[in-house]
Amino acid sequence: MIKAISIAFGITFLNALAAIIIAIKAQKKETKKFNKIIFGSMVVRYFINVIAVWFCLKVLNLMPLPFALTFMISTFVLILIEIILINYRANLLNLQNLM
């Protein structure tokens, strides 16, 4: 059970870490390019997540309930943190452009 929980959290943590790194690099670009990078990376990251979840449930035969609950809860929390961080940094850049 601990293995399923830790792997599920690891997958979502790596997803959030990748999103934050991509967002920080994308914020140096203009708005249209920024949106393309962010939304394009979302598609790629969630496709990779689907493959990772399938691999964990079918190949590694992890316990589905603890894995799924941990994956859902940690995905929700980490995406919320990701949104807040991107919003904060975007607002900070907008304020810097006004001055």
DSSP file (Angstrom, degrees, kcal/mol; ACC not computed):
  #  RESIDUE AA STRUCTURE BP1 BP2  ACC     N-H-->O    O-->H-N    N-H-->O    O-->H-N    TCO  KAPPA ALPHA  PHI   PSI    X-CA   Y-CA   Z-CA
    1    1 A M     >        0   0    0      0, 0.0     4,-2.2     0, 0.0     5,-0.2   0.000 360.0 360.0 360.0 -42.0    0.0    0.0    0.0
    2    2 A I  H  >  +     0   0    0      1,-0.2     4,-2.7     2,-0.2     5,-0.2   0.871 360.0  55.1 -63.1 -36.4    2.8    2.4    0.8
    3    3 A K  H  > S+     0   0    0      2,-0.2     4,-2.3     1,-0.2     5,-0.2   0.923 108.3  47.4 -63.0 -44.5    4.4    1.6   -2.5
    4    4 A A  H  > S+     0   0    0      2,-0.2     4,-2.1     1,-0.2    -2,-0.2   0.903 114.0  47.6 -63.9 -42.2    1.2    2.5   -4.4
    5    5 A I  H  X S+     0   0    0     -4,-2.2     4,-2.4     2,-0.2     5,-0.2   0.925 113.5  46.5 -66.1 -45.4    0.8    5.8   -2.5
    6    6 A S  H  X S+     0   0    0     -4,-2.7     4,-2.2     1,-0.2    -2,-0.2   0.884 113.4  48.3 -68.4 -37.5    4.5    6.8   -2.9
    7    7 A I  H  X S+     0   0    0     -4,-2.3     4,-2.3    -5,-0.2    -1,-0.2   0.916 111.9  49.8 -68.4 -41.7    4.5    6.0   -6.7
    8    8 A A  H  X S+     0   0    0     -4,-2.1     4,-2.0    -5,-0.2    -2,-0.2   0.927 113.6  45.4 -62.2 -44.6    1.2    7.9   -7.2
    9    9 A F  H  X S+     0   0    0     -4,-2.4     4,-2.6     1,-0.2    -1,-0.2   0.886 111.0  54.5 -66.0 -37.3    2.5   11.0   -5.4
   10   10 A G  H  X S+     0   0    0     -4,-2.2     4,-2.5    -5,-0.2    -2,-0.2   0.903 107.1  50.1 -61.9 -42.1    5.8   10.7   -7.3
   11   11 A I  H  X S+     0   0    0     -4,-2.3     4,-2.0     1,-0.2    -1,-0.2   0.941 114.7  43.1 -62.0 -47.6    4.1   10.8  -10.6
   12   12 A T  H  X S+     0   0    0     -4,-2.0     4,-2.4     2,-0.2    -2,-0.2   0.861 112.9  52.9 -70.0 -34.0    2.0   13.8   -9.7
   13   13 A F  H  X S+     0   0    0     -4,-2.6     4,-2.7     2,-0.2    -1,-0.2   0.926 110.0  47.5 -66.0 -43.8    5.0   15.6   -8.1
   14   14 A L  H  X S+     0   0    0     -4,-2.5     4,-2.4     2,-0.2    -2,-0.2   0.882 111.4  52.3 -63.9 -37.4    7.1   15.1  -11.2
   15   15 A N  H  X S+     0   0    0     -4,-2.0     4,-2.1    -5,-0.2    -2,-0.2   0.932 112.5  44.1 -62.1 -46.9    4.2   16.4  -13.4
   16   16 A A  H  X S+     0   0    0     -4,-2.4     4,-2.4     2,-0.2    -2,-0.2   0.890 112.7  52.1 -66.9 -39.5    3.9   19.5  -11.2
   17   17 A L  H  X S+     0   0    0     -4,-2.7     4,-2.3     1,-0.2    -2,-0.2   0.918 110.4  48.3 -62.8 -43.5    7.7   20.0  -11.2
   18   18 A A  H  X S+     0   0    0     -4,-2.4     4,-2.5     1,-0.2    -1,-0.2   0.904 111.0  51.6 -62.5 -40.9    7.8   19.8  -15.0
   19   19 A A  H  X S+     0   0    0     -4,-2.1     4,-2.5     1,-0.2    -2,-0.2   0.907 110.6  47.5 -63.6 -42.1    4.9   22.3  -15.2
   20   20 A I  H  X S+     0   0    0     -4,-2.4     4,-2.4     2,-0.2    -1,-0.2   0.913 112.7  48.4 -67.3 -42.2    6.6   24.8  -13.0
   21   21 A I  H  X S+     0   0    0     -4,-2.3     4,-2.0     2,-0.2    -2,-0.2   0.924 114.2  46.6 -62.9 -44.2    9.9   24.5  -14.8
   22   22 A I  H  X S+     0   0    0     -4,-2.5     4,-2.5     1,-0.2    -2,-0.2   0.902 112.1  51.0 -64.9 -41.0    8.2   24.9  -18.2
   23   23 A A  H  X S+     0   0    0     -4,-2.5     4,-1.6     2,-0.2    -2,-0.2   0.899 108.8  50.7 -64.9 -40.8    6.1   27.9  -16.9
   24   24 A I  H  < S+     0   0    0     -4,-2.4     4,-0.3     1,-0.2    -1,-0.2   0.914 114.9  43.1 -64.0 -41.9    9.2   29.7  -15.6
   25   25 A K  H >< S+     0   0    0     -4,-2.0     3,-0.9     1,-0.2    -2,-0.2   0.859 113.3  52.6 -70.8 -34.5   11.0   29.3  -18.9
   26   26 A A  H >< S+     0   0    0     -4,-2.5     3,-2.0     1,-0.2    -1,-0.2   0.752  93.4  71.7 -74.4 -23.6    7.8   30.2  -20.9
   27   27 A Q  T 3< S+     0   0    0     -4,-1.6    -1,-0.2     1,-0.3    -2,-0.2   0.652  87.1  65.2 -69.7 -12.2    7.3   33.4  -19.0
   28   28 A K  T <  S+     0   0    0     -3,-0.9    -1,-0.3    -4,-0.3    -2,-0.2   0.564  94.6  78.0 -81.5  -8.1   10.2   34.9  -20.8
   29   29 A K  S <  S-     0   0    0     -3,-2.0     2,-0.0     1,-0.2    -3,-0.0  -0.438  94.3 -87.9 -95.1 170.3    8.3   34.6  -24.1
   30   30 A E     >  -     0   0    0     -2,-0.1     4,-2.8     1,-0.1     5,-0.2  -0.279  49.0 -96.4 -73.0 168.4    5.6   36.8  -25.5
   31   31 A T  H  > S+     0   0    0      1,-0.2     4,-2.5     2,-0.2     5,-0.2   0.871 120.5  47.1 -60.1 -46.1    2.0   36.0  -24.6
   32   32 A K  H  > S+     0   0    0      1,-0.2     4,-2.0     2,-0.2    -1,-0.2   0.923 116.2  44.9 -63.9 -43.6    1.0   34.0  -27.7
   33   33 A K  H  > S+     0   0    0      2,-0.2     4,-2.5     1,-0.2    -2,-0.2   0.891 111.2  54.9 -66.0 -39.3    4.1   31.9  -27.5
   34   34 A F  H  X S+     0   0    0     -4,-2.8     4,-2.7     1,-0.2    -2,-0.2   0.933 108.6  47.7 -58.1 -48.4    3.6   31.5  -23.7
   35   35 A N  H  X S+     0   0    0     -4,-2.5     4,-2.7     1,-0.2     5,-0.4   0.900 111.4  50.5 -62.2 -41.7    0.1   30.1  -24.2
   36   36 A K  H  X S+     0   0    0     -4,-2.0     4,-2.2    -5,-0.2     5,-0.2   0.919 112.8  46.2 -62.4 -43.5    1.3   27.7  -26.9
   37   37 A I  H  X S+     0   0    0     -4,-2.5     4,-2.4     2,-0.2    -2,-0.2   0.939 115.4  45.6 -65.4 -46.9    4.1   26.4  -24.7
   38   38 A I  H  X S+     0   0    0     -4,-2.7     4,-1.8     2,-0.2    -2,-0.2   0.948 118.4  40.2 -63.8 -50.3    1.9   26.0  -21.6
   39   39 A F  H  X S+     0   0    0     -4,-2.7     4,-1.8     1,-0.2    -1,-0.2   0.866 115.6  52.0 -70.7 -35.0   -1.1   24.3  -23.3
   40   40 A G  H  X S+     0   0    0     -4,-2.2     4,-2.0    -5,-0.4    -1,-0.2   0.903 110.1  48.6 -64.8 -40.7    1.2   22.2  -25.5
   41   41 A S  H  X S+     0   0    0     -4,-2.4     4,-3.1    -5,-0.2     5,-0.2   0.850 106.5  57.9 -69.0 -32.1    3.1   21.0  -22.4
   42   42 A M  H  X S+     0   0    0     -4,-1.8     4,-2.5     2,-0.2     5,-0.2   0.940 107.4  47.0 -60.0 -46.8   -0.2   20.2  -20.7
   43   43 A V  H  X S+     0   0    0     -4,-1.8     4,-1.8     1,-0.2    -2,-0.2   0.935 115.8  44.5 -61.2 -47.0   -1.2   17.8  -23.5
   44   44 A V  H  X S+     0   0    0     -4,-2.0     4,-2.2     1,-0.2    -2,-0.2   0.923 113.8  49.7 -65.3 -44.6    2.2   16.1  -23.5
   45   45 A R  H  X S+     0   0    0     -4,-3.1     4,-2.2     1,-0.2    -2,-0.2   0.895 112.4  46.5 -64.5 -40.1    2.4   15.9  -19.7
   46   46 A Y  H  X S+     0   0    0     -4,-2.5     4,-2.1    -5,-0.2    -1,-0.2   0.809 109.6  54.0 -75.9 -27.2   -1.1   14.4  -19.3
   47   47 A F  H  X S+     0   0    0     -4,-1.8     4,-1.9    -5,-0.2    -2,-0.2   0.912 110.8  47.2 -65.7 -42.1   -0.4   11.9  -22.1
   48   48 A I  H  X S+     0   0    0     -4,-2.2     4,-2.5     1,-0.2    -2,-0.2   0.885 110.1  53.9 -64.7 -38.6    2.7   10.8  -20.2
   49   49 A N  H  X S+     0   0    0     -4,-2.2     4,-2.9     2,-0.2     5,-0.2   0.910 106.0  52.0 -61.9 -42.6    0.6   10.6  -17.0
   50   50 A V  H  X S+     0   0    0     -4,-2.1     4,-2.4     1,-0.2    -1,-0.2   0.921 111.4  46.8 -60.8 -43.6   -1.9    8.3  -18.7
   51   51 A I  H  X S+     0   0    0     -4,-1.9     4,-2.6     2,-0.2    -1,-0.2   0.914 113.0  49.5 -64.0 -42.5    0.9    6.0  -19.8
   52   52 A A  H  X S+     0   0    0     -4,-2.5     4,-2.4     2,-0.2    -2,-0.2   0.905 111.9  47.7 -64.8 -42.0    2.5    6.1  -16.3
   53   53 A V  H  X S+     0   0    0     -4,-2.9     4,-2.4     2,-0.2     5,-0.3   0.927 112.8  48.7 -65.2 -44.4   -0.9    5.3  -14.6
   54   54 A W  H  X>S+     0   0    0     -4,-2.4     4,-2.9    -5,-0.2     5,-0.6   0.931 112.0  49.7 -59.6 -45.1   -1.6    2.5  -17.0
   55   55 A F  I  X>S+     0   0    0     -4,-2.6     5,-2.0     1,-0.2     4,-1.4   0.915 112.2  47.7 -60.3 -44.4    1.9    1.1  -16.4
   56   56 A C  I  <5S+     0   0    0     -4,-2.4     6,-1.8     3,-0.2    -1,-0.2   0.889 118.3  39.4 -66.3 -39.3    1.6    1.2  -12.6
   57   57 A L  I  <5S+     0   0    0     -4,-2.4    -2,-0.2     4,-0.2    -1,-0.2   0.870 128.0  28.3 -81.2 -36.7   -1.8   -0.4  -12.5
   58   58 A K  I  <5S+     0   0    0     -4,-2.9    -3,-0.2    -5,-0.3    -2,-0.2   0.893 131.0  28.9 -92.6 -44.5   -1.4   -3.1  -15.2
   59   59 A V  I  <<S+     0   0    0     -4,-1.4    -3,-0.2    -5,-0.6    -4,-0.1   0.923 129.3  35.5 -87.2 -47.0    2.3   -3.9  -15.2
   60   60 A L  S   <S-     0   0    0     -5,-2.0    -3,-0.2     2,-0.0    -4,-0.1   0.627  94.5-141.8 -82.3 -12.3    3.3   -3.2  -11.6
   61   61 A N        +     0   0    0     -6,-0.3    -4,-0.2     1,-0.1    -3,-0.1   0.901  31.9 178.3  51.8  49.2    0.0   -4.4  -10.3
   62   62 A L        -     0   0    0     -6,-1.8    -1,-0.1     1,-0.1     3,-0.0  -0.387  44.0 -84.9 -74.9 158.8   -0.2   -1.8   -7.6
   63   63 A M     >  -     0   0    0      1,-0.2     4,-1.6    -2,-0.1     5,-0.2  -0.521  41.5-148.4 -65.6 121.5   -3.3   -1.6   -5.3
   64   64 A P  H  > S+     0   0    0      0, 0.0     4,-3.0     0, 0.0     5,-0.2   0.870  85.4  53.3 -66.6 -39.7   -5.8    0.4   -7.3
   65   65 A L  H  > S+     0   0    0      2,-0.2     4,-2.6     1,-0.2     5,-0.3   0.959 113.4  38.9 -66.6 -52.8   -7.7    2.1   -4.5
   66   66 A P  H  > S+     0   0    0      0, 0.0     4,-2.2     0, 0.0     5,-0.2   0.894 118.8  50.7 -64.0 -35.6   -4.8    3.7   -2.6
   67   67 A F  H  X S+     0   0    0     -4,-1.6     4,-2.6     2,-0.2    -2,-0.2   0.952 113.5  43.8 -63.7 -48.8   -3.0    4.5   -5.9
   68   68 A A  H  X S+     0   0    0     -4,-3.0     4,-2.7     2,-0.2     5,-0.2   0.911 114.7  48.3 -66.0 -43.5   -6.1    6.2   -7.4
   69   69 A L  H  X S+     0   0    0     -4,-2.6     4,-2.5    -5,-0.2     5,-0.3   0.933 114.9  44.9 -63.3 -45.3   -7.0    8.2   -4.3
   70   70 A T  H  X S+     0   0    0     -4,-2.2     4,-2.6    -5,-0.3     5,-0.3   0.913 113.8  50.5 -64.1 -41.9   -3.5    9.4   -3.8
   71   71 A F  H  X S+     0   0    0     -4,-2.6     4,-2.0    -5,-0.2    -2,-0.2   0.926 113.7  44.5 -62.7 -45.1   -3.2   10.3   -7.5
   72   72 A M  H  X S+     0   0    0     -4,-2.7     4,-2.3     2,-0.2    -2,-0.2   0.938 117.0  43.6 -66.6 -47.3   -6.5   12.2   -7.5
   73   73 A I  H  X S+     0   0    0     -4,-2.5     4,-2.4    -5,-0.2     5,-0.2   0.936 117.2  44.6 -66.3 -46.3   -5.9   14.1   -4.3
   74   74 A S  H  X S+     0   0    0     -4,-2.6     4,-2.7    -5,-0.3     5,-0.3   0.859 112.0  53.5 -69.5 -32.8   -2.2   15.0   -5.0
   75   75 A T  H  X S+     0   0    0     -4,-2.0     4,-2.4    -5,-0.3     5,-0.3   0.937 110.5  47.5 -63.2 -45.1   -3.1   16.0   -8.6
   76   76 A F  H  X S+     0   0    0     -4,-2.3     4,-2.0     2,-0.2    -2,-0.2   0.944 116.0  43.3 -60.2 -49.3   -5.8   18.3   -7.4
   77   77 A V  H  X S+     0   0    0     -4,-2.4     4,-2.1     1,-0.2    -2,-0.2   0.925 116.5  45.7 -65.3 -45.8   -3.5   19.9   -4.7
   78   78 A L  H  X S+     0   0    0     -4,-2.7     4,-2.3     2,-0.2    -1,-0.2   0.848 112.2  50.6 -71.5 -32.8   -0.4   20.2   -7.0
   79   79 A I  H  X S+     0   0    0     -4,-2.4     4,-2.6    -5,-0.3    -1,-0.2   0.883 109.3  52.5 -69.4 -36.6   -2.4   21.6   -9.9
   80   80 A L  H  X S+     0   0    0     -4,-2.0     4,-2.3    -5,-0.3    -2,-0.2   0.926 111.0  46.4 -61.5 -44.6   -3.9   24.2   -7.6
   81   81 A I  H  X S+     0   0    0     -4,-2.1     4,-2.5     2,-0.2    -2,-0.2   0.903 111.6  52.5 -63.1 -41.1   -0.4   25.2   -6.4
   82   82 A E  H  X S+     0   0    0     -4,-2.3     4,-2.6     2,-0.2    -2,-0.2   0.919 110.1  47.6 -60.8 -45.0    0.7   25.3  -10.1
   83   83 A I  H  X S+     0   0    0     -4,-2.6     4,-2.6     2,-0.2     5,-0.2   0.916 112.2  49.2 -63.7 -44.2   -2.2   27.6  -11.0
   84   84 A I  H  X S+     0   0    0     -4,-2.3     4,-2.6     2,-0.2    -2,-0.2   0.915 112.5  48.2 -62.6 -42.6   -1.5   29.9   -8.1
   85   85 A L  H  X S+     0   0    0     -4,-2.5     4,-2.6     2,-0.2     5,-0.2   0.934 113.4  46.0 -63.6 -46.6    2.2   30.1   -8.9
   86   86 A I  H  X S+     0   0    0     -4,-2.6     4,-2.4     1,-0.2    -2,-0.2   0.908 114.3  48.9 -63.9 -41.2    1.6   30.8  -12.6
   87   87 A N  H  X S+     0   0    0     -4,-2.6     4,-2.5    -5,-0.2    -2,-0.2   0.917 112.0  48.7 -63.9 -43.5   -1.0   33.4  -11.8
   88   88 A Y  H  X S+     0   0    0     -4,-2.6     4,-2.3    -5,-0.2    -2,-0.2   0.929 114.1  45.1 -61.9 -46.3    1.3   35.1   -9.2
   89   89 A R  H  X S+     0   0    0     -4,-2.6     4,-2.2     2,-0.2    -1,-0.2   0.877 113.0  50.9 -68.3 -36.4    4.2   35.2  -11.6
   90   90 A A  H  X S+     0   0    0     -4,-2.4     4,-2.3    -5,-0.2    -2,-0.2   0.912 111.8  47.3 -66.9 -41.8    2.0   36.5  -14.5
   91   91 A N  H  X S+     0   0    0     -4,-2.5     4,-2.3     2,-0.2    -2,-0.2   0.887 110.7  52.7 -65.2 -38.4    0.6   39.2  -12.3
   92   92 A L  H  X S+     0   0    0     -4,-2.3     4,-1.9     2,-0.2    -2,-0.2   0.911 110.5  47.1 -63.1 -42.6    4.1   40.1  -11.1
   93   93 A L  H  X S+     0   0    0     -4,-2.2     4,-1.9     2,-0.2    -2,-0.2   0.892 110.9  52.1 -66.0 -38.8    5.3   40.4  -14.8
   94   94 A N  H  X S+     0   0    0     -4,-2.3     4,-1.2     1,-0.2    -2,-0.2   0.898 109.6  49.4 -64.6 -39.7    2.3   42.5  -15.6
   95   95 A L  H  X S+     0   0    0     -4,-2.3     4,-0.9     1,-0.2    -1,-0.2   0.875 109.6  51.8 -66.2 -36.8    3.0   44.9  -12.8
   96   96 A Q  H  < S+     0   0    0     -4,-1.9     3,-0.3     1,-0.2    -1,-0.2   0.849 106.9  53.6 -67.7 -33.6    6.6   45.2  -13.9
   97   97 A N  H  < S+     0   0    0     -4,-1.9    -1,-0.2     1,-0.2    -2,-0.2   0.774 103.3  57.8 -71.9 -25.8    5.5   46.1  -17.4
   98   98 A L  H  <        0   0    0     -4,-1.2    -1,-0.2     1,-0.2    -2,-0.2   0.778 360.0 360.0 -73.9 -26.6    3.3   48.9  -16.1
   99   99 A M     <        0   0    0     -4,-0.9    -1,-0.2    -3,-0.3    -2,-0.2   0.468 360.0 360.0 -85.3 360.0    6.2   50.6  -14.4
